[in-house]
Amino acid sequence: MSPPNNIAAAELRARFVAALGEGHSSPWLAAFADVPRERFVPTFHRQDGRGQWNEVSAADPGYLETVYADTALTTQLDEHGVPTSSSSEPRLMLAMLDALNVKAGDTVYELGTGTGYNAALLASRLGSDNVVSADVDPELVQLARKRLAQSRLHPLVYAGDGAEGYPARAPYDRIIATAGLRCIPPPLLAQVQEGAVIVAPIGFGVARVVASDKGEAAGRFLPTPAFFMPRRTPGTKPAFAAWTFGLSRRPRFRPRTCSTG
Ligand SMILES: C[S@@+](CC[C@H](N)C(=O)[O-])C[C@H]1O[C@@H](n2cnc3c(N)ncnc32)[C@H](O)[C@@H]1O
């Protein structure tokens, strides 16, 4: 018999998936039903009214209910209390996964492993061998690998600047970024083939672009506004203050005019 906590989690997960699927059918719902979010977010940080961060774990009342709410959960803070990693709002994750428009056998590269939850959803649907995921923080990578293995999922997860991609497994059919970018990094554009779909947060939106045979990509923003933690380079912190944007509603990326800095 499962322990009570597992039963509660399974019930909450079933309700969570039903809510995600209300008025919206998606093949990704099976992956959300398959992967326990609490395994990837055993603790998170919540800010109180005074701005103080408090850690919340399974021992705290309301933990599971929050894990199965449509809420972003802050999972890492730097020494100044600035969030450096999180598990995104599930509904936004679903919108981004839907926008990828994957088919069986597609290979996907993810920039921003974080907790490993999105990598788990990808591997659950597409198979572990078809998923590569990078995080700039080696500690997060270690934790994500452990949690993925507990779920019997073994995508390739590595520490490094996800903007460089992972050429050894290229070309990819799809790319998803879960850290905020200023543009599609040129090395990623070079690691997809024509027709590949790239879904990436740019500014205060999520761009969905399709790669052309010229190594460029063009598309549109998803209707949902979103803001993700800015991409950082190894050894640096997210530069929230540096974001200024002048993007059109129809994003178009050409490697030579795009600086990832
Ligand atoms: C919103 S979180 C990712 C959420 C994640 N997909 C999940 O399911 O938990 C953004 C992540 O991007 C990572 N990140 C920031 N800059 C990066 C970079 N240059 N390369 C790879 N990962 C990066 C951060 O360390 C952080 O873990």
The ligand as a Tripos MOL2 file, in Angstrom:
@<TRIPOS>MOLECULE
LIG
   27    29     1     0     0
SMALL
NO_CHARGES

@<TRIPOS>ATOM
      1 C1         13.2700   28.9830  -15.0100 C.3       1 LIG1
      2 S1         14.6650   27.9900  -14.6260 S.3       1 LIG1
      3 C2         14.4430   26.5460  -15.6130 C.3       1 LIG1
      4 C3         13.2890   25.6830  -15.2610 C.3       1 LIG1
      5 C4         13.4840   24.2520  -15.6830 C.3       1 LIG1
      6 N1         13.2900   24.0200  -17.0950 N.3       1 LIG1
      7 C5         12.6350   23.3180  -14.8430 C.2       1 LIG1
      8 O1         11.8140   22.5770  -15.3830 O.co2     1 LIG1
      9 O2         12.8150   23.3490  -13.6190 O.co2     1 LIG1
     10 C6         15.9820   28.7610  -15.5610 C.3       1 LIG1
     11 C7         17.2620   27.9670  -15.4730 C.3       1 LIG1
     12 O3         18.1370   28.4310  -16.4930 O.3       1 LIG1
     13 C8         19.4370   28.2470  -16.0150 C.3       1 LIG1
     14 N2         20.3530   29.0130  -16.8590 N.ar      1 LIG1
     15 C9         20.6340   30.3380  -16.8110 C.ar      1 LIG1
     16 N3         21.5550   30.6540  -17.7430 N.ar      1 LIG1
     17 C10        21.8480   29.4940  -18.3990 C.ar      1 LIG1
     18 C11        22.7320   29.1670  -19.4540 C.ar      1 LIG1
     19 N4         23.5150   30.0980  -20.0310 N.pl3     1 LIG1
     20 N5         22.8020   27.8900  -19.8630 N.ar      1 LIG1
     21 C12        22.0260   26.9270  -19.2810 C.ar      1 LIG1
     22 N6         21.1690   27.1860  -18.2640 N.ar      1 LIG1
     23 C13        21.0840   28.4550  -17.8340 C.ar      1 LIG1
     24 C14        19.3710   28.6920  -14.5640 C.3       1 LIG1
     25 O4         20.4490   28.1760  -13.8090 O.3       1 LIG1
     26 C15        18.0110   28.1190  -14.1580 C.3       1 LIG1
     27 O5         18.1590   26.8720  -13.5450 O.3       1 LIG1
@<TRIPOS>BOND
     1     1     2 1
     2     2     3 1
     3     2    10 1
     4     3     4 1
     5     4     5 1
     6     5     6 1
     7     5     7 1
     8     7     8 2
     9     7     9 1
    10    10    11 1
    11    11    12 1
    12    11    26 1
    13    12    13 1
    14    13    14 1
    15    13    24 1
    16    14    15 ar
    17    14    23 ar
    18    15    16 ar
    19    16    17 ar
    20    17    18 ar
    21    17    23 ar
    22    18    19 1
    23    18    20 ar
    24    20    21 ar
    25    21    22 ar
    26    22    23 ar
    27    24    25 1
    28    24    26 1
    29    26    27 1
@<TRIPOS>SUBSTRUCTURE
     1 LIG1         1 GROUP 0 **** ****
